[in-house]
Amino acid sequence: MNTFNTDRRTLLQYGFLSLGAFAGNALLPAFGNAAALHSLLTSQRELLPPDPNGVRLPAGFTSRIVACSNQKIFDYTWHAAPDGGATFAAEDGGWIYVSNSELDHQTGGVGALRFNAAGDIADAYSILQHTSRNCAGGHTPWQTWLSCEETDNGRVWECDPFGRNAAQVRNALGVFRHEAVAVDTQNMQLYLTEDQTDGCLYRYTAHSFDHAGHPNLDDGFLEVAEVIKGRIGSVRWHILPDPLATKVPTRRQVPHSTQFDGGEGIWYHQGVIYFTTKGDNRVWAYDVRQNRIAVLYNASLYLSPVLTGVDNITGNAVGELLVAEDGGDMQIVVLTHNKVLPLLQLVGHDRSEIAGPAFSPDGSRLYFSSQRGTSGKANGGMTFEITGPF
């Protein structure tokens, strides 16, 4: 898409403006124009032509490639098929970007890039090995990375981004085709998506907590969501009888559970869980306090949708959502109160997908990967850093 067509980008029924009907106000928080990314994007008519790295950006932004698959960075060979990712603040003023490897047959895992306070790469290393199809995951407020296996018997692995502690499997989070996890930091509950055409939305509640108030991920119960009277409205939660799926897949254990077509990324902000479904190109919002769910974005309501191939999702400090495309126009798109605006586009990556968007802890840099790069092959992955007036 070369230009912003506001008529086509204004959200329609079941879009952002309709959310106040059930939540009392818009589910995206209010923010000042001076601080919001959408103000910058709406002031520009189009993204600039591709830079030397093949990235189309707004004026004032720059890109660099920080890692490529099979590239040796310190003692670590950057992994193939980079997928979900997150950042973590370090005590020295630097930060860490972790990235999953979505490879089969126990050749996946998680790699990490360590940046110093100046933004230079200071180290690279593995924090998880010998797992399969590590797709997305989730950042926890206790500074760990939950890496999700997207296989029928997939688990969630809790990883130390600093590489000091061995990764731990968290079976209490269930056995299914995991996609992503988000932590409700107010209630300390975890929400999980499932990448199946008849997948479900899950919630984990711990029975016990440590001295810092962090939930025990080995001692709790897993529930599955039922949206009452359709796919939009009040939600009822059912405890799963067998989270380990020893006989029946989790998504088929509760007859009344609601199906979501290909659950993908998930993100929590100020009492709302946002998640995406790739099968029907939707972005959803679940209001935790109101216990209600709504569709935030639905590509089928547009003659020429800006956002298709919805996949990984993240957000910035003021609550704007960033959604990465698997296919589509190979864009990262910003969703605001009433607009759908491209933030960037990769050119020449038509057989790839954008994955792992995450802001640096101070919000000044955006990281993401092109899973298969320009070659369209797993070993062609490329990981980017974007800087600019975020």
RODO-390091 format. One record per residue (C-alpha): residue number from 1; residue in one letter; chain; x negated, y, z. Coordinates in pm, whole numbers. Each point is the difference from the previous one (the first is absolute). Example, Ala and Ser with C-alpha at 12.3 -4.5 7.8 and 13.67 -1.06 7.14 Angstrom:
// residues 2
1  a  A  -1230  -450  780
2  s  A  -137  344  -66
END
This chain:
// residues 390
1  m  A  0  0  0
2  n  A  -159  328  -107
3  t  A  236  255  148
4  f  A  227  38  300
5  n  A  362  -31  -111
6  t  A  178  126  310
7  d  A  345  -100  -122
8  r  A  -109  -361  -21
9  r  A  -199  15  319
10  t  A  274  141  220
11  l  A  130  -285  212
12  l  A  352  -118  -69
13  q  A  258  -171  216
14  y  A  -166  -231  255
15  g  A  -307  222  -31
16  f  A  -161  223  259
17  l  A  288  247  25
18  s  A  254  -272  76
19  l  A  -190  -127  303
20  g  A  142  265  230
21  a  A  341  -166  -36
22  f  A  -106  -282  227
23  a  A  -299  131  193
24  g  A  124  343  98
25  n  A  -291  156  -190
26  a  A  -239  -95  -278
27  l  A  -219  -298  83
28  l  A  -302  181  -133
29  p  A  -108  257  259
30  a  A  15  371  -73
31  f  A  -329  164  -86
32  g  A  -126  347  -83
33  n  A  -67  74  -366
34  a  A  -349  123  79
35  a  A  -98  -341  137
36  a  A  179  -233  -239
37  l  A  -152  -176  -298
38  h  A  323  37  -195
39  s  A  -45  379  -11
40  l  A  -332  -36  -176
41  l  A  133  -254  -249
42  t  A  313  195  -88
43  s  A  -212  308  -74
44  q  A  -178  -188  -281
45  r  A  171  -108  -319
46  e  A  -208  -310  -62
47  l  A  -298  -206  103
48  l  A  -330  88  -161
49  p  A  -157  -221  -271
50  p  A  -198  -302  127
51  d  A  -326  79  177
52  p  A  -317  -205  -70
53  n  A  137  -272  232
54  g  A  324  -29  -197
55  v  A  210  173  268
56  r  A  259  267  -79
57  l  A  26  238  295
58  p  A  154  335  87
59  a  A  -228  304  -23
60  g  A  -230  28  299
61  f  A  -37  -378  55
62  t  A  -298  -220  -83
63  s  A  -63  -376  -9
64  r  A  -292  -230  58
65  i  A  -33  -377  -22
66  v  A  -132  -126  333
67  a  A  -15  -372  -79
68  c  A  41  -248  -286
69  s  A  60  -374  22
70  n  A  -328  -197  -4
71  q  A  -196  315  88
72  k  A  -258  -52  277
73  i  A  48  263  270
74  f  A  -256  -45  276
75  d  A  29  -373  85
76  y  A  357  -43  -123
77  t  A  118  -75  -352
78  w  A  321  195  -46
79  h  A  281  -248  -43
80  a  A  211  -75  -305
81  a  A  370  84  -22
82  p  A  4  277  263
83  d  A  351  52  137
84  g  A  151  146  318
85  g  A  -212  232  212
86  a  A  -16  242  291
87  t  A  -241  237  171
88  f  A  -129  15  358
89  a  A  -177  280  183
90  a  A  -349  -67  136
91  e  A  -149  156  313
92  d  A  -280  171  -194
93  g  A  245  207  -204
94  g  A  -5  -240  -294
95  w  A  263  -251  -102
96  i  A  54  -346  -145
97  y  A  210  -103  -300
98  v  A  102  -366  6
99  s  A  120  -179  -315
100  n  A  161  -339  -52
101  s  A  -110  -247  -267
102  e  A  297  -169  -171
103  l  A  -177  -315  -118
104  d  A  137  -356  16
105  h  A  -136  -323  147
106  q  A  -155  143  317
107  t  A  -226  236  -194
108  g  A  177  314  120
109  g  A  -58  206  313
110  v  A  -65  360  99
111  g  A  -294  232  -67
112  a  A  -86  332  163
113  l  A  -174  320  -107
114  r  A  -152  208  280
115  f  A  -30  376  -64
116  n  A  -203  242  209
117  a  A  127  341  111
118  a  A  -119  155  -328
119  g  A  202  -249  -206
120  d  A  -300  -203  -121
121  i  A  21  -380  -5
122  a  A  -207  -121  295
123  d  A  80  -372  -1
124  a  A  215  -275  -154
125  y  A  89  -339  144
126  s  A  262  -275  25
127  i  A  252  -17  286
128  l  A  193  -308  -121
129  q  A  -94  -294  -223
130  h  A  141  -329  -132
131  t  A  365  106  -16
132  s  A  237  10  -299
133  r  A  171  279  -190
134  n  A  -54  273  258
135  c  A  249  244  -144
136  a  A  102  295  216
137  g  A  14  29  379
138  g  A  18  272  260
139  h  A  -198  236  220
140  t  A  65  -31  376
141  p  A  -23  283  254
142  w  A  -251  -211  195
143  q  A  -245  26  -290
144  t  A  34  -340  -167
145  w  A  98  -104  -352
146  l  A  274  -259  -54
147  s  A  -81  -179  -325
148  c  A  286  -192  -160
149  e  A  -26  -317  -209
150  e  A  245  -10  -289
151  t  A  46  -377  -22
152  d  A  286  -229  100
153  n  A  -191  -95  314
154  g  A  -153  344  43
155  r  A  -102  136  338
156  v  A  -91  341  141
157  w  A  -362  46  108
158  e  A  -97  270  250
159  c  A  -338  142  -99
160  d  A  -249  231  166
161  p  A  -84  275  -254
162  f  A  -330  62  181
163  g  A  -106  -362  -49
164  r  A  -78  -62  367
165  n  A  266  -262  71
166  a  A  103  -305  -202
167  a  A  337  14  -176
168  q  A  288  -177  176
169  v  A  300  -167  -161
170  r  A  332  118  149
171  n  A  240  -290  -50
172  a  A  276  168  203
173  l  A  43  241  -294
174  g  A  131  -288  -206
175  v  A  -95  -222  -290
176  f  A  130  123  -335
177  r  A  -109  192  -309
178  h  A  -113  307  194
179  e  A  -41  336  -168
180  a  A  -41  283  251
181  v  A  44  103  366
182  a  A  84  328  172
183  v  A  -9  72  373
184  d  A  278  202  162
185  t  A  -225  195  237
186  q  A  288  107  226
187  n  A  149  -344  67
188  m  A  -318  -198  -77
189  q  A  188  -231  -236
190  l  A  -137  -125  -333
191  y  A  194  -5  -327
192  l  A  -104  -236  -280
193  t  A  90  -34  -368
194  e  A  13  -320  -206
195  d  A  -96  -20  -367
196  q  A  273  -231  -130
197  t  A  292  74  -229
198  d  A  220  -113  289
199  g  A  -231  128  271
200  c  A  98  152  332
201  l  A  -90  282  236
202  y  A  -138  -119  334
203  r  A  -63  154  342
204  y  A  -235  -122  273
205  t  A  46  82  368
206  a  A  -262  -96  258
207  h  A  86  -158  335
208  s  A  -308  148  164
209  f  A  -244  290  -35
210  d  A  -359  62  99
211  h  A  -119  265  246
212  a  A  -4  263  -276
213  g  A  361  -73  -99
214  h  A  -86  -187  -320
215  p  A  230  -290  -91
216  n  A  -120  -359  30
217  l  A  13  -135  -356
218  d  A  -12  -360  122
219  d  A  292  27  244
220  g  A  325  128  -144
221  f  A  292  -71  -229
222  l  A  66  61  -370
223  e  A  335  121  -132
224  v  A  150  34  -346
225  a  A  227  283  -117
226  e  A  363  -26  -108
227  v  A  149  312  -156
228  i  A  366  -8  95
229  k  A  254  38  -282
230  g  A  -235  35  -293
231  r  A  -357  119  -43
232  i  A  39  350  149
233  g  A  120  65  353
234  s  A  -34  -140  350
235  v  A  -253  -274  68
236  r  A  35  -308  220
237  w  A  -314  -185  107
238  h  A  -9  -381  37
239  i  A  -271  -193  182
240  l  A  -173  -249  -228
241  p  A  22  -354  139
242  d  A  -331  -108  -158
243  p  A  -242  282  -92
244  l  A  -263  -258  -101
245  a  A  239  -136  -266
246  t  A  -84  -360  78
247  k  A  307  -130  -187
248  v  A  195  293  -150
249  p  A  -144  322  -146
250  t  A  58  297  229
251  r  A  212  184  -256
252  r  A  249  -291  -6
253  q  A  31  -68  372
254  v  A  273  260  70
255  p  A  291  -24  -248
256  h  A  108  361  52
257  s  A  -342  156  -56
258  t  A  -16  261  -276
259  q  A  -217  -58  -305
260  f  A  -236  267  -129
261  d  A  -135  -44  -351
262  g  A  -377  -18  32
263  g  A  -99  181  321
264  e  A  -319  204  -40
265  g  A  -156  286  196
266  i  A  128  124  336
267  w  A  -77  309  208
268  y  A  125  151  327
269  h  A  46  371  73
270  q  A  193  176  276
271  g  A  258  -267  71
272  v  A  51  -119  -358
273  i  A  -130  -312  -173
274  y  A  -50  50  -375
275  f  A  -51  -297  -232
276  t  A  11  -84  -369
277  t  A  145  -281  -211
278  k  A  -157  -57  -339
279  g  A  274  -221  -148
280  d  A  252  284  -8
281  n  A  -241  298  18
282  r  A  135  141  324
283  v  A  -135  181  304
284  w  A  192  -64  322
285  a  A  25  179  333
286  y  A  96  -168  327
287  d  A  86  240  283
288  v  A  -115  -183  313
289  r  A  206  201  247
290  q  A  319  -6  -207
291  n  A  -64  -362  -105
292  r  A  109  80  -355
293  i  A  -156  -47  -342
294  a  A  35  199  -322
295  v  A  -149  16  -348
296  l  A  -238  293  -29
297  y  A  -88  -41  -368
298  n  A  155  -216  -271
299  a  A  -161  2  -344
300  s  A  317  -132  -166
301  l  A  172  334  65
302  y  A  -233  181  -241
303  l  A  8  14  -378
304  s  A  -379  29  1
305  p  A  -130  -83  349
306  v  A  -332  142  109
307  l  A  -60  -283  246
308  t  A  17  -367  -103
309  g  A  -196  -304  110
310  v  A  28  119  362
311  d  A  -264  -163  218
312  n  A  -226  118  283
313  i  A  117  297  203
314  t  A  -157  245  242
315  g  A  67  351  124
316  n  A  -164  317  117
317  a  A  25  183  332
318  v  A  303  206  -103
319  g  A  200  -303  -112
320  e  A  -28  7  -377
321  l  A  -2  -353  -144
322  l  A  -259  -115  -253
323  v  A  97  -303  -207
324  a  A  -248  -186  -221
325  e  A  109  -164  -323
326  d  A  -67  -358  -104
327  g  A  25  62  -373
328  g  A  239  281  -84
329  d  A  -205  305  -98
330  m  A  -282  -102  239
331  q  A  71  296  223
332  i  A  13  85  366
333  v  A  323  191  44
334  v  A  103  233  282
335  l  A  359  -22  129
336  t  A  125  313  176
337  h  A  345  120  105
338  n  A  132  51  -353
339  k  A  -285  -66  -243
340  v  A  -200  -288  -143
341  l  A  -340  136  -101
342  p  A  -307  -174  -149
343  l  A  -312  65  206
344  l  A  -245  -185  -223
345  q  A  -17  -244  -290
346  l  A  -259  -253  -114
347  v  A  -60  -14  -375
348  g  A  -120  -321  -164
349  h  A  105  -224  292
350  d  A  312  -139  -168
351  r  A  -60  -360  116
352  s  A  -63  98  359
353  e  A  189  133  301
354  i  A  -68  276  249
355  a  A  -43  -134  353
356  g  A  -109  96  348
357  p  A  74  375  14
358  a  A  -116  145  333
359  f  A  -106  343  121
360  s  A  -320  55  194
361  p  A  70  66  370
362  d  A  -18  377  -50
363  g  A  230  -15  -306
364  s  A  -253  161  -234
365  r  A  -72  -303  -221
366  l  A  214  -267  -162
367  y  A  -129  -351  -68
368  f  A  152  -265  -227
369  s  A  -100  -276  -240
370  s  A  75  -102  -354
371  q  A  24  -373  65
372  r  A  -121  -115  -343
373  g  A  -144  324  -134
374  t  A  -25  63  -372
375  s  A  -91  -361  -79
376  g  A  325  -145  133
377  k  A  -198  -267  187
378  a  A  -35  -59  373
379  n  A  -374  67  -8
380  g  A  63  339  -161
381  g  A  143  162  312
382  m  A  -84  364  74
383  t  A  44  194  325
384  f  A  47  378  -17
385  e  A  -22  301  227
386  i  A  198  316  -76
387  t  A  -82  333  162
388  g  A  193  323  -24
389  p  A  245  232  174
390  f  A  215  -272  153
END
